């Protein structure tokens, strides 16, 4: 299996380090609140939590510019928050209120925000890959120096879209960065039970593109690797593939009884919690103190509480508007 690439990290900057920690904690606390609200039936439908994988979204998105595009999967709350989509609009979307980022029509799996160039939220496994290739093709044809980052789980590697999209992206040298979040289980199926070749980077390199695996539990490693890949993509070098080796601490979804993995395995991975490990590292280096942590937690608690209040007081879409945006009205000549 491909060896994880270790990058030489620059000296940690206190301001940036605290920002990274805060962003990971924002996602963790937001997700924990969502689980609580789901149990209270405030949030309905499907809910896929990002708890345990925060380092990937937070680290990777630091390497992208505001004009770049993001395409994600149905486990996308973390990407949306890290991209700058407001917690209030995300929570309102979870509630199904029309003040949500998708007007309450998408729910947890279909977050969308044009202002931040966040294009999903895609419920179909692998469904975001063709969208990302299309966005990248448009940018290349119009000469725009943009990068499209496409996030997907390792389960998408078994889909036809994966191979079609990597092939076309490499063939046409499109400015797209493929970010595979390998958490080892596609729903409830272990990677080794569904793929004869479990080295995902090897699959990507077969399409003649640079590919390397990254420790997805290390926020700095995720940031540095993505910066390197984005530089290659933006400079016209064609697509790159990153395999972020990570792990979700919670079930696949709120309906999942988790009968396919051993509890001891989960606990072992929790010893590598990206937040706890990074926090301890900063404290050891004297870059984080108890007052810093208290202030960060208080700010996040306030932000999440405001998001819930916003969603609670939001409005339902009128029944007479249900067909709006479904059919286009005929334009008179």
C-alpha positions in Angstrom: 0.0 0.0 0.0 1.2 3.5 -0.8 3.2 5.0 2.1 1.8 8.2 3.7 3.8 11.2 2.6 5.4 13.2 5.4 5.9 16.9 4.7 8.4 19.0 6.6 6.1 21.3 8.6 7.1 25.0 9.0 7.3 26.3 12.6 3.8 26.6 14.0 2.3 30.1 14.0 0.2 30.7 17.1 -2.5 32.7 15.4 -3.0 30.2 12.5 -2.7 27.2 14.9 -5.5 28.6 17.1 -7.6 29.2 14.0 -7.2 25.6 12.9 -8.1 24.3 16.3 -11.1 26.6 16.5 -12.4 25.5 13.1 -12.1 21.8 14.1 -13.9 22.5 17.4 -16.7 24.5 15.6 -17.4 21.5 13.4 -17.3 19.0 16.3 -19.6 21.0 18.5 -22.0 21.8 15.6 -22.2 18.1 14.8 -22.7 17.1 18.4 -25.6 19.5 18.6 -27.0 18.1 15.4 -27.0 14.6 16.8 -28.8 16.0 19.9 -31.4 17.7 17.8 -31.9 14.7 15.6 -32.7 12.6 18.7 -35.2 15.2 19.6 -36.8 14.9 16.1 -36.0 18.6 15.4 -33.9 17.4 12.4 -35.3 14.7 10.3 -34.4 12.6 7.3 -30.8 11.4 7.0 -27.9 12.8 9.0 -24.3 11.8 8.4 -21.9 13.2 11.0 -18.3 14.3 10.3 -17.0 13.7 13.9 -13.5 12.4 13.7 -12.7 13.7 10.2 -12.5 17.4 11.0 -8.8 17.7 10.2 -9.4 16.9 6.5 -11.9 19.7 5.7 -10.2 22.3 7.9 -6.7 21.6 6.7 -7.5 21.1 3.0 -9.7 24.2 2.6 -6.9 26.5 3.9 -5.1 25.9 0.6 -8.0 27.1 -1.6 -8.9 30.6 -2.8 -12.3 32.2 -2.4 -12.9 31.8 -6.2 -12.1 28.1 -6.2 -15.1 25.7 -6.1 -15.9 23.0 -3.6 -17.9 19.8 -4.4 -18.7 17.5 -1.5 -20.6 14.4 -0.4 -23.6 13.9 1.8 -21.2 14.1 4.9 -20.5 17.8 4.1 -21.4 19.9 7.2 -17.8 20.2 8.1 -16.8 21.3 4.6 -19.6 23.9 4.5 -18.6 25.4 7.8 -14.9 25.5 7.0 -15.7 27.1 3.6 -17.6 29.9 5.3 -21.2 28.9 4.9 -22.9 30.3 8.1 -23.9 28.0 10.9 -27.3 29.7 11.0 -28.1 28.9 7.3 -26.8 25.4 7.7 -28.9 24.7 10.8 -32.0 26.2 9.2 -31.5 23.9 6.3 -31.3 21.0 8.7 -34.6 22.0 10.1 -36.1 22.3 6.6 -36.8 26.1 7.0 -36.8 28.4 4.0 -34.0 30.5 5.5 -31.7 27.6 5.0 -28.9 27.7 2.5 -30.9 25.5 0.1 -34.2 27.1 1.1 -35.1 24.1 3.3 -35.4 21.9 0.2 -32.2 20.0 0.5 -31.7 19.2 4.2 -28.5 17.7 5.6 -27.3 16.0 2.4 -27.8 18.9 0.0 -26.2 22.0 1.4 -25.5 24.6 -1.3 -24.1 28.1 -1.3 -23.3 30.0 -4.4 -21.7 32.9 -2.6 -18.9 30.7 -1.3 -18.8 28.5 -4.4 -19.9 25.5 -2.4 -21.6 23.2 -4.8 -23.0 20.4 -2.6 -23.8 18.2 -0.8 -24.6 15.2 -3.1 -26.6 12.3 -1.9 -25.5 10.0 -4.7 -22.2 8.1 -4.0 -19.8 9.5 -6.5 -22.4 12.0 -7.8 -20.2 15.0 -7.2 -17.3 13.8 -9.4 -18.9 14.6 -12.7 -20.0 18.0 -11.4 -16.4 18.8 -10.3 -15.1 17.8 -13.7 -17.7 20.0 -15.4 -16.8 23.0 -13.3 -13.1 22.5 -14.0 -13.7 22.1 -17.7 -15.6 25.4 -17.8 -12.8 27.1 -16.0 -10.2 25.8 -18.3 -12.2 26.7 -21.5 -12.6 30.3 -20.2 -9.1 30.6 -19.0 -9.9 31.2 -15.3 -7.1 30.3 -12.8 -9.4 28.4 -10.6 -9.2 25.0 -8.9 -12.2 22.7 -8.2 -11.7 20.5 -5.1 -13.9 17.4 -5.1 -14.4 15.5 -1.8 -15.7 12.0 -1.8 -15.4 8.8 0.3 -13.5 5.7 -0.6 -16.8 4.0 -1.5 -17.0 6.2 -4.6 -13.9 4.5 -5.9 -16.1 1.5 -6.8 -18.4 3.7 -9.0 -18.1 4.1 -12.7 -18.1 7.9 -12.4 -14.8 7.7 -10.5 -12.9 6.1 -13.3 -14.7 8.1 -16.1 -13.9 11.4 -14.3 -10.3 10.7 -13.4 -9.7 9.6 -17.0 -11.3 12.7 -18.6 -9.6 15.0 -16.1 -6.2 13.6 -16.8 -6.8 13.4 -20.6 -7.9 17.1 -20.8 -5.5 18.3 -18.0 -8.4 19.8 -16.0 -7.8 21.9 -12.9 -9.5 19.6 -10.5 -8.2 18.2 -7.2 -9.7 14.8 -6.2 -9.8 14.5 -2.4 -10.7 11.0 -1.2 -11.7 10.8 2.4 -10.9 7.2 3.2 -12.6 6.3 6.5 -12.3 2.6 5.7 -16.0 1.8 5.6 -18.3 2.6 2.7 -21.5 2.7 4.7 -21.0 -0.7 6.4 -18.6 -2.4 4.0 -14.9 -2.5 4.7 -12.7 -1.4 1.9 -10.9 -4.8 1.7 -14.3 -6.5 1.2 -15.2 -4.4 -1.8 -11.9 -3.6 -3.6 -9.4 -6.2 -4.9 -6.8 -3.4 -5.0 -7.0 -1.3 -1.8 -4.2 1.1 -2.7 -6.4 4.0 -3.8 -3.4 6.1 -4.9 -2.3 3.3 -7.2 -5.7 3.4 -8.9 -5.3 7.2 -9.4 -1.8 7.0 -10.8 -3.0 4.5 -13.4 -4.7 7.6 -15.0 -1.3 9.4 -15.1 -1.9 11.9 -12.3 0.1 12.6 -9.2 -1.4 10.9 -6.1 -0.3 10.4 -2.6 -1.8 9.3 0.8 -2.0 11.7 3.7 -2.6 11.3 7.5 -6.1 12.6 7.6 -6.0 12.8 11.4 -3.3 15.5 11.3 -4.7 19.0 10.3 -1.2 20.3 9.4 -0.4 17.4 7.2 -3.8 17.9 5.4 -3.1 21.6 4.9 0.5 21.1 3.6 -0.4 18.3 1.2 -3.3 20.2 -0.2 -1.2 23.3 -0.7 1.3 21.3 -2.7 -1.4 19.7 -4.8 -3.2 22.9 -5.4 0.0 24.5 -6.6 0.4 21.8 -9.2 -3.2 22.0 -10.4 -3.4 25.8 -10.5 -0.1 26.0 -12.5 -1.6 23.9 -15.3 -0.2 20.6 -14.3 -3.5 18.8 -14.6 -5.4 17.0 -11.8 -4.1 15.6 -8.6 -5.4 12.9 -6.2 -5.1 13.0 -2.4 -6.1 10.1 -0.2 -6.8 11.4 3.3 -6.7 8.4 5.6 -9.2 9.2 8.3 -11.9 7.7 10.5 -15.4 8.5 11.5 -16.0 8.1 15.2 -19.8 8.0 14.8 -22.0 5.6 12.8 -22.4 6.0 9.0 -25.7 7.7 9.7 -28.1 8.0 12.6 -29.9 4.8 11.5 -26.7 2.7 11.5 -26.4 0.1 14.3 -22.6 -0.3 13.5 -22.5 -4.1 13.5 -19.7 -4.2 10.9 -16.8 -2.9 13.0 -15.4 -3.7 16.4 -15.8 -1.3 19.3 -12.2 -1.7 20.2 -11.2 -0.5 16.7 -13.2 2.6 17.2 -11.6 3.3 20.6 -8.2 2.8 19.1 -8.8 5.4 16.5 -10.1 7.8 19.0 -6.7 7.9 20.6 -5.7 9.7 17.4 -8.6 12.3 17.7 -7.4 15.1 15.4 -8.7 17.8 17.9 -7.3 16.3 21.1 -3.9 15.5 19.5 -3.5 18.9 17.9 -4.6 20.6 21.1 -2.1 18.7 23.2 0.6 19.6 20.7 -0.1 23.3 20.9 -0.2 23.2 24.7 3.1 21.4 24.8 4.7 24.1 22.6 3.2 26.9 24.7 0.9 28.1 21.9 -2.3 27.4 23.7 -3.4 28.0 27.3 -6.5 27.3 29.3 -7.8 30.9 28.8 -7.5 30.5 25.0 -9.4 27.2 25.1 -12.1 28.6 27.3 -12.6 31.6 25.1 -12.8 29.4 21.9 -15.3 27.1 23.5 -17.5 30.0 24.7 -17.5 31.6 21.3 -18.5 28.3 19.6 -21.2 27.6 22.2 -22.7 31.1 21.5 -22.4 30.5 17.7 -24.2 27.1 17.8 -26.9 28.4 20.2 -27.6 31.3 17.8 -27.8 28.9 14.9 -30.3 26.7 16.7 -32.4 29.8 17.7 -32.3 31.0 14.1 -33.5 27.6 12.9 -36.2 27.4 15.5 -37.7 30.8 14.6 -37.4 30.2 10.9 -40.4 29.8 8.6 -41.8 26.9 6.6 -42.1 27.4 2.9 -45.7 28.0 1.9 -47.4 25.0 0.4 -48.3 27.0 -2.7 -44.6 27.4 -3.5 -43.8 23.7 -3.5 -43.6 23.5 -7.3 -41.4 26.7 -7.5 -38.0 26.0 -9.0 -39.2 22.5 -10.2 -40.8 23.6 -13.5 -39.7 26.7 -15.5 -42.5 29.0 -16.7 -42.8 29.4 -20.4 -41.3 32.7 -21.5 -43.5 34.7 -23.9 -41.7 35.9 -27.0 
